[in-house]
C-alpha cells in the first residue's frame, strides 16, 4: 500500500473516531433516582381569603440515591430553597424552587424549577443552571414527583437527562 493511501486511511479513521467521540460527548444520558428531603426552614403567612391559603418560604436538605443508570448523584447532598403559594386543604398550589447539589469532591450543580401542586402531588420540571469544577458546562433537565409523608419531610422521585462536559 502506498504512503498516500496509508495517510488517507489514517485520516479517515481519525475523522471517524473524532465524529464518534463528539457524538458521544454531546449525547444525553438518562438517570433515575430519589432524593429524601427534610425541611430546615419553613415560614408561612396565612393569606386570609380562604381557609388554609398560605404563602411560604422554605429551605431543605436532601441526600440522593441513584436508582437507574450510572452512579450519577448517588450519595450527593443537596440544599434547596423556594417560595410558593399553597392551599393544603384543597391540595393545590405552586412553588418556585432552586437548589445546589454537591458531589463527594465538592463540585456543584445549580438548578431551578417550578412545581405545581395538584391534588396533593408535586410535579416539577427543572433544568441545570450552571456547574462548578468538573461540571462547568453541564446541561440537563428533568422532572420530579414529590410525596409529603409529613409537612417537614418528603421524598422526590426524579428522572433527568444530563450532558456532561
C-alpha positions in Angstrom: 0.0 0.0 0.0 1.4 3.4 -0.9 2.2 6.1 1.7 -0.6 8.3 0.3 -3.2 5.6 0.8 -2.0 4.9 4.3 -2.2 8.6 5.2 -5.6 8.9 3.6 -6.8 5.8 5.5 -5.3 7.0 8.8 -7.0 10.4 8.3 -10.3 8.7 7.6 -10.0 6.6 10.8 -9.1 9.7 12.8 -12.1 11.6 11.3 -14.5 8.7 12.1 -13.2 8.4 15.6 -13.5 12.2 16.1 -17.1 12.2 14.9 -18.0 9.3 17.2 -16.3 11.0 20.2 -18.1 14.3 19.6 -21.4 12.4 19.2 -20.8 10.5 22.5 -19.8 13.7 24.3 -23.0 15.6 23.3 -25.5 12.7 23.8 -27.5 13.0 26.9 -27.7 10.2 29.4 -30.8 9.4 31.4 -30.7 8.8 35.2 -33.4 8.0 37.7 -33.2 8.4 41.4 -34.7 9.6 44.7 -34.0 12.5 46.9 -35.0 12.1 50.6 -35.6 15.6 52.0 -36.2 17.3 55.3 -37.1 21.0 56.0 -34.5 23.1 57.7 -36.6 26.3 57.5 -40.3 26.9 56.9 -42.1 30.2 57.2 -45.6 30.9 56.2 -48.2 33.6 56.2 -52.0 33.0 56.0 -53.4 34.9 53.0 -56.8 35.1 54.7 -59.1 34.9 51.6 -60.0 31.2 52.1 -59.1 28.8 54.9 -55.7 27.2 54.6 -54.4 29.5 51.8 -50.8 30.4 52.6 -47.6 31.9 51.1 -44.4 30.3 52.2 -40.6 30.4 52.1 -38.7 27.2 52.7 -35.3 25.6 52.8 -34.5 21.9 52.9 -31.6 19.4 52.7 -31.6 16.2 50.8 -29.5 13.1 50.0 -29.7 11.5 46.6 -29.8 7.8 45.7 -29.4 6.7 42.1 -31.9 4.1 41.1 -31.1 3.6 37.4 -28.2 4.5 35.1 -24.7 5.1 36.2 -24.0 6.3 39.8 -24.5 9.9 38.9 -25.7 11.8 42.1 -25.6 8.7 44.3 -24.9 9.9 47.9 -24.6 13.5 46.9 -26.0 16.2 49.1 -28.5 19.0 48.1 -29.6 22.3 49.6 -32.9 23.6 48.1 -34.9 26.7 48.8 -38.1 28.1 47.4 -41.2 30.1 47.8 -44.8 29.4 47.0 -48.5 29.7 47.4 -50.2 26.7 48.7 -53.6 25.6 50.0 -53.1 22.3 51.8 -56.8 21.9 52.4 -57.6 21.8 48.6 -54.3 20.2 47.6 -53.5 22.9 45.0 -50.6 25.4 44.9 -47.4 26.4 43.2 -43.7 26.6 44.2 -40.7 28.0 42.5 -37.6 26.2 43.7 -33.8 26.5 43.4 -31.0 24.1 44.5 -27.4 23.3 44.6 -26.2 19.7 44.6 -22.7 18.9 45.8 -20.8 15.8 44.9 -18.3 13.9 47.0 -15.4 16.0 45.6 -17.1 19.3 46.4 -18.1 20.2 42.8 -21.5 21.7 42.5 -24.5 21.7 40.1 -27.1 24.5 40.4 -30.7 24.0 39.2 -34.0 25.9 39.1 -37.5 24.6 38.7 -41.2 25.1 39.1 -43.6 22.7 40.9 -47.3 23.0 40.7 -49.2 21.1 43.5 -52.2 19.3 42.0 -54.5 17.2 44.2 -51.7 16.9 46.9 -48.9 15.8 44.5 -45.9 18.0 43.5 -44.9 17.6 39.8 -41.8 19.7 38.9 -39.9 20.5 35.8 -36.4 21.8 36.3 -33.1 22.4 34.5 -29.5 22.8 35.4 -28.4 26.4 35.5 -24.6 26.0 35.9 -21.9 23.8 37.4 -18.5 24.2 39.1 -15.3 22.2 38.8 -15.8 19.2 36.6 -19.4 20.3 36.0 -18.7 23.6 34.3 -20.7 23.5 31.1 -23.2 20.8 32.3 -26.5 20.7 30.5 -29.6 18.9 31.6 -33.2 19.0 32.6 -35.6 16.7 34.4 -38.8 16.0 36.2 -39.6 15.0 39.7 -42.6 13.9 41.6 -42.6 14.7 45.4 -44.5 13.0 48.1 -45.0 14.5 51.5 -45.5 11.9 54.3 -45.2 14.8 56.9 -45.1 18.6 56.5 -41.3 18.7 57.2 -40.2 15.5 55.4 -40.7 14.4 51.8 -39.1 12.5 49.0 -38.8 13.2 45.3 -38.5 10.6 42.6 -36.6 12.2 39.8 -35.6 11.4 36.2 -33.2 13.6 34.3 -31.3 13.8 31.0 -27.7 15.0 31.5 -25.0 16.1 29.1 -21.7 16.2 31.0 -18.9 18.5 29.8 
